[in-house]
């Protein structure tokens, strides 16, 4: 049987390399590590070759090259996974090139507009019989799967509250820092007058994480989830930094941006990441995520349900890769029912994510366990 050929663009990057570590555990794949550095791609292949059952190879590929479309077609992938963020300022050239060469497409984007507007490719994807799926990450893929799980048996949902807080000693990628800073102090969608990282509130996570500060952030869930559930629930999303000094620093930066004193903090991402890395020996390697749903049951009773994820031993950065790993399993045996372009909402269940956590220090509990 011919191996299912999966190209991972940015495969040696922060999230790409972690995704590769999960994919090599699956059988029946030929995984191609793609990126601008042949040296880094080959080095990752050699490191992973003995640790899994899938075939591995490396290639040089630049999504900004004028020959990218032709180069992609020459590789003939069955599925292309785009991990090279940040996605907030990107267009759909990679997805369009995939449609042109007959490849399914998945990305790890968490940029609201990028994920929400991927549907512009729906007709073209349907005509080609291909899947184009955006947002195969912690949000909206995992967060919406948790909401779907908690919403079972509810007649109407009033509020959805989501939060993520990584451990300070957990490694962080530059693209993630750039994405976070891109909406620092910028207005967020929704009925409330909220701005990215302006203001804070607390959430108590299971041990060993404990109480963390959270502040409003811009994610696809804010646009996608209110229309998905009966009652058009109010959706709140918050992210937090474990060290309160750094978190309060982000709050201060957000206010400077809101006042127009700093137009765009993301241009300073390399400097700010280096400054934050000075504190990386402090805090813990434990991070967490939560989803809380409030609504009414079919009997008319008010229900309050919470799901938690806790990642320890520095395994938090694997969480954004779980959805893509699960989609590889699904698309390898795709029957055409997923053809089209859509955000990664309603495609995966919590059980799919639990399966991909095998071997990782990641635990999920809920509702209210």
C-alpha positions as CSV (number, residue, x, y, z in Angstrom):
1,X,0.0,0.0,0.0
2,X,1.4,3.4,-1.0
3,X,2.3,5.7,1.9
4,X,0.2,8.8,2.6
5,X,2.5,11.7,1.7
6,X,2.4,14.5,4.2
7,X,4.3,17.7,3.7
8,X,4.9,19.9,6.8
9,X,5.9,23.4,5.9
10,X,8.0,24.9,8.6
11,X,8.6,21.3,9.8
12,X,11.8,22.2,11.8
13,X,10.2,25.2,13.5
14,X,8.8,25.6,17.0
15,X,5.4,23.9,16.4
16,X,6.4,22.0,13.2
17,X,9.1,20.0,14.9
18,X,6.7,19.0,17.7
19,X,4.1,18.0,15.2
20,X,6.7,15.9,13.4
21,X,7.5,14.1,16.7
22,X,3.8,13.1,16.9
23,X,3.4,12.2,13.2
24,X,6.3,9.8,13.1
25,X,4.4,7.6,15.6
26,X,1.7,7.0,13.0
27,X,2.1,4.3,10.4
28,X,1.6,4.4,6.7
29,X,3.0,8.0,6.2
30,X,5.7,9.5,4.2
31,X,6.5,12.7,6.0
32,X,8.4,15.5,4.1
33,X,10.0,18.2,6.2
34,X,9.9,21.5,4.2
35,X,11.5,24.8,4.9
36,X,14.0,27.4,3.6
37,X,16.9,25.7,5.4
38,X,17.9,22.4,3.9
39,X,20.4,21.9,6.8
40,X,17.8,22.3,9.5
41,X,15.3,20.1,7.6
42,X,17.8,17.2,7.2
43,X,19.0,17.5,10.8
44,X,15.5,17.0,12.1
45,X,14.9,14.1,9.8
46,X,18.1,12.4,11.1
47,X,17.0,13.1,14.7
48,X,13.6,11.6,14.2
49,X,14.4,8.8,11.8
50,X,15.0,6.1,14.6
51,X,12.1,7.2,16.8
52,X,9.1,6.3,14.7
53,X,7.5,4.1,12.0
54,X,6.9,6.6,9.2
55,X,9.2,7.3,6.3
56,X,10.9,10.7,6.5
57,X,12.6,13.0,4.0
58,X,13.5,16.7,3.7
59,X,13.2,19.3,1.1
60,X,13.9,23.0,0.6
61,X,10.7,25.1,0.2
62,X,10.0,28.8,0.5
63,X,6.3,29.9,0.4
64,X,7.4,33.4,-0.6
65,X,9.4,32.2,-3.6
66,X,7.9,33.0,-7.1
67,X,8.4,29.3,-7.9
68,X,6.6,28.1,-4.8
69,X,3.5,26.8,-6.6
70,X,5.6,24.8,-9.1
71,X,7.9,23.5,-6.3
72,X,4.9,22.3,-4.3
73,X,3.4,20.5,-7.2
74,X,6.7,18.7,-7.9
75,X,6.5,17.3,-4.3
76,X,3.0,15.9,-5.0
77,X,1.8,15.8,-1.3
78,X,-1.5,14.2,-0.5
79,X,-1.7,16.6,2.5
80,X,0.1,19.8,3.2
81,X,0.3,21.2,6.8
82,X,1.3,24.8,7.1
83,X,2.9,25.6,10.4
84,X,4.9,28.8,9.5
85,X,3.2,31.6,11.5
86,X,2.3,34.1,12.4
87,X,-0.8,33.9,10.2
88,X,-2.3,37.3,11.1
89,X,-0.8,39.1,8.1
90,X,-0.6,36.1,5.6
91,X,-2.8,35.5,2.5
92,X,-4.0,32.1,1.2
93,X,-1.2,31.4,-1.3
94,X,-0.3,28.1,0.4
95,X,-3.9,26.9,0.4
96,X,-4.5,28.0,-3.2
97,X,-1.3,26.3,-4.3
98,X,-2.5,23.1,-2.6
99,X,-5.8,23.2,-4.5
100,X,-3.9,23.7,-7.7
101,X,-1.8,20.6,-7.2
102,X,-4.4,18.3,-5.7
103,X,-3.3,18.4,-2.0
104,X,-5.4,18.6,1.1
105,X,-4.5,21.6,3.3
106,X,-4.4,22.1,7.0
107,X,-2.8,25.0,9.0
108,X,-2.1,25.8,12.7
109,X,-3.4,29.3,12.4
110,X,-5.0,31.1,15.3
111,X,-5.5,34.5,13.7
112,X,-9.2,35.4,13.8
113,X,-9.6,36.8,10.3
114,X,-7.3,34.3,8.6
115,X,-9.3,31.3,10.1
116,X,-12.7,32.9,9.8
117,X,-12.3,33.9,6.1
118,X,-10.8,30.6,4.9
119,X,-14.4,29.9,3.6
120,X,-13.6,32.1,0.5
121,X,-11.9,28.9,-0.8
122,X,-14.9,26.7,-0.1
123,X,-16.3,26.4,-3.7
124,X,-12.9,25.8,-5.2
125,X,-12.1,23.1,-2.6
126,X,-15.4,21.4,-3.1
127,X,-15.0,21.4,-6.9
128,X,-11.5,19.8,-6.4
129,X,-12.8,17.3,-3.9
130,X,-10.2,18.5,-1.4
131,X,-10.2,19.6,2.3
132,X,-9.0,23.0,3.3
133,X,-9.0,23.3,7.1
134,X,-7.8,26.4,9.0
135,X,-7.3,26.7,12.8
136,X,-6.1,23.2,13.6
137,X,-4.6,24.5,16.9
138,X,-5.5,25.1,20.5
139,X,-8.1,27.5,19.2
140,X,-10.5,27.0,17.6
141,X,-10.0,23.3,17.1
142,X,-9.5,22.1,20.7
143,X,-11.5,24.9,22.4
144,X,-14.6,24.2,20.2
145,X,-14.3,20.4,20.7
146,X,-14.4,21.1,24.5
147,X,-17.4,23.4,24.1
148,X,-19.2,20.7,22.0
149,X,-18.5,18.2,24.7
150,X,-19.8,20.5,27.5
151,X,-22.8,21.6,25.5
152,X,-24.3,18.1,25.2
153,X,-27.8,18.1,26.7
154,X,-28.1,21.9,26.9
155,X,-31.1,23.6,25.2
156,X,-29.5,27.0,25.2
157,X,-26.0,28.4,26.0
158,X,-25.6,31.8,27.6
159,X,-21.8,32.2,28.0
160,X,-18.6,30.5,26.9
161,X,-15.4,31.3,28.8
162,X,-12.1,30.1,27.5
163,X,-8.6,30.7,28.8
164,X,-5.0,29.5,28.2
165,X,-2.0,30.1,30.5
166,X,1.4,28.5,29.7
167,X,4.1,27.9,32.2
168,X,6.8,30.5,32.2
169,X,9.6,28.0,31.9
170,X,8.0,26.5,28.8
171,X,9.8,27.3,25.6
172,X,8.1,29.9,23.4
173,X,8.4,30.6,19.7
174,X,9.0,34.0,18.1
175,X,5.9,33.6,15.8
176,X,3.7,33.1,18.8
177,X,5.1,36.2,20.5
178,X,4.5,38.2,17.3
179,X,0.9,37.0,17.0
180,X,0.2,37.9,20.6
181,X,1.7,41.4,20.2
182,X,-0.2,42.0,17.0
183,X,-3.5,42.7,18.9
184,X,-2.0,44.1,22.1
185,X,-4.2,47.2,22.8
186,X,-6.4,46.7,19.7
187,X,-10.2,46.5,19.9
188,X,-11.7,43.0,20.0
189,X,-14.9,41.8,18.4
190,X,-18.0,41.3,20.6
191,X,-20.7,43.3,22.4
192,X,-18.2,44.5,25.1
193,X,-15.8,47.4,24.7
194,X,-12.7,45.2,25.1
195,X,-9.1,45.6,24.0
196,X,-6.4,43.0,23.7
197,X,-4.5,42.6,27.0
198,X,-6.3,45.6,28.6
199,X,-7.5,44.6,32.1
200,X,-7.2,41.2,33.8
201,X,-9.2,38.7,35.8
202,X,-8.3,35.4,37.6
203,X,-9.0,31.7,37.0
204,X,-8.2,28.8,39.4
205,X,-6.7,25.9,37.5
206,X,-6.1,22.4,39.0
207,X,-2.8,21.7,40.7
208,X,0.1,22.2,40.0
209,X,-0.9,25.3,38.1
210,X,-3.2,27.1,40.5
211,X,-4.6,30.6,40.1
212,X,-3.4,32.6,37.1
213,X,-4.2,36.1,35.7
214,X,-5.9,36.2,32.3
215,X,-6.5,39.1,29.9
216,X,-8.7,39.5,26.8
217,X,-7.1,38.2,23.5
218,X,-8.2,38.0,19.9
219,X,-8.9,34.5,18.7
220,X,-11.2,32.9,16.1
221,X,-13.6,31.7,18.8
222,X,-14.9,35.2,19.3
223,X,-16.3,35.3,15.8
224,X,-17.1,31.6,15.2
225,X,-18.7,30.3,18.4
226,X,-21.6,32.7,19.1
227,X,-23.3,31.6,15.8
228,X,-22.7,27.9,16.4
229,X,-24.8,27.3,19.5
230,X,-28.4,28.0,20.4
231,X,-28.8,31.2,22.4
232,X,-25.9,33.1,20.6
233,X,-23.7,32.9,23.7
234,X,-21.4,35.6,24.8
235,X,-17.8,34.4,24.3
236,X,-14.8,35.5,26.4
237,X,-11.3,34.4,25.7
238,X,-8.3,35.2,27.9
239,X,-4.6,34.4,27.9
240,X,-2.2,34.7,30.8
241,X,1.4,34.8,31.7
242,X,2.4,32.8,34.8
243,X,4.7,35.6,36.2
244,X,2.4,38.4,37.3
245,X,5.2,40.9,36.7
246,X,5.3,40.0,33.0
247,X,1.5,39.8,32.8
248,X,1.1,43.3,34.3
249,X,3.8,44.5,31.9
250,X,1.6,43.3,29.0
251,X,-1.3,45.1,30.5
252,X,0.7,48.3,30.6
253,X,1.9,47.8,27.0
254,X,-1.7,47.3,25.9
255,X,-2.7,50.7,27.4
256,X,0.1,52.4,25.6
257,X,-1.1,50.9,22.4
258,X,-4.7,51.9,23.1
259,X,-3.6,55.4,23.7
260,X,-1.8,55.5,20.4
261,X,1.7,55.8,21.9
262,X,2.9,52.5,20.3
263,X,1.0,51.7,17.1
264,X,2.2,48.1,16.8
265,X,4.1,46.1,19.4
266,X,4.6,43.2,17.1
267,X,7.5,45.0,15.3
268,X,9.4,44.8,18.6
269,X,8.7,41.1,19.1
270,X,12.4,39.9,18.8
271,X,13.5,42.4,21.5
272,X,10.6,41.7,23.8
273,X,11.1,37.9,23.5
274,X,14.7,38.3,24.5
275,X,13.7,40.4,27.5
276,X,11.1,37.8,28.6
277,X,13.6,35.0,28.1
278,X,15.7,36.6,30.9
279,X,13.0,35.5,33.3
280,X,12.6,32.0,31.9
281,X,14.3,30.3,34.9
282,X,11.5,31.5,37.1
283,X,8.0,30.1,37.5
284,X,7.1,26.5,36.4
285,X,6.9,24.3,33.3
286,X,3.1,23.7,34.0
287,X,0.5,25.3,31.8
288,X,-3.3,25.0,31.5
289,X,-6.4,25.7,29.5
290,X,-10.0,25.8,30.5
291,X,-13.4,26.0,28.9
292,X,-16.5,26.9,30.9
293,X,-20.1,26.7,29.5
294,X,-23.1,28.1,31.2
295,X,-26.6,27.3,29.9
296,X,-30.0,25.7,30.5
297,X,-30.8,22.1,30.2
298,X,-33.9,20.7,28.3
299,X,-35.5,20.5,31.8
300,X,-35.0,24.3,32.2
301,X,-32.3,24.0,34.9
302,X,-29.2,26.2,34.9
303,X,-26.0,24.3,34.2
304,X,-22.4,25.4,34.8
305,X,-19.8,23.0,33.3
306,X,-16.0,23.3,33.2
307,X,-13.3,21.4,31.4
308,X,-9.6,21.7,32.2
309,X,-6.4,20.7,30.5
310,X,-3.1,20.7,32.4
311,X,0.3,20.2,30.7
312,X,3.4,19.6,32.8
313,X,7.1,18.7,32.2
314,X,7.2,21.4,29.4
315,X,4.7,19.6,27.2
316,X,2.4,22.6,26.8
317,X,3.7,23.5,23.3
318,X,2.6,20.1,22.0
319,X,-1.1,21.1,22.6
320,X,-1.4,23.3,19.4
321,X,-0.1,20.3,17.3
322,X,-2.7,17.8,18.5
323,X,-5.4,18.8,16.1
324,X,-3.2,18.5,13.0
325,X,-2.0,15.1,14.1
326,X,-5.6,14.0,14.5
327,X,-6.5,15.4,11.1
328,X,-3.8,13.3,9.4
329,X,-5.5,10.2,10.7
330,X,-8.8,11.4,9.5
331,X,-7.7,12.6,6.1
332,X,-5.6,9.5,5.4
333,X,-8.9,7.7,5.1
334,X,-11.0,10.5,3.9
335,X,-14.2,9.6,1.9
336,X,-14.8,13.0,0.4
337,X,-17.3,14.1,3.0
338,X,-15.0,16.8,4.3
339,X,-14.4,18.4,0.9
340,X,-14.5,22.2,1.1
341,X,-12.9,25.0,3.1
342,X,-13.7,25.6,6.7
343,X,-12.4,26.6,10.1
344,X,-11.5,23.6,12.3
345,X,-14.7,23.6,14.2
346,X,-17.0,20.5,14.6
347,X,-14.5,18.3,12.8
348,X,-12.7,16.7,15.8
349,X,-13.9,15.4,19.1
350,X,-12.3,15.5,22.5
351,X,-11.6,11.8,22.1
352,X,-9.5,12.6,19.0
353,X,-7.4,14.9,21.1
354,X,-7.0,12.5,24.0
355,X,-5.7,9.9,21.6
356,X,-3.0,12.2,20.4
357,X,-1.9,13.0,23.9
358,X,-0.5,9.5,24.3
359,X,3.1,9.7,25.8
360,X,2.7,13.3,26.8
361,X,2.2,14.8,30.2
362,X,-1.1,16.3,29.3
363,X,-4.3,15.6,31.3
364,X,-7.9,16.6,30.7
365,X,-10.6,16.7,33.2
366,X,-14.3,17.7,33.1
367,X,-16.9,18.6,33.3
368,X,-16.4,19.5,36.9
369,X,-14.3,16.5,37.8
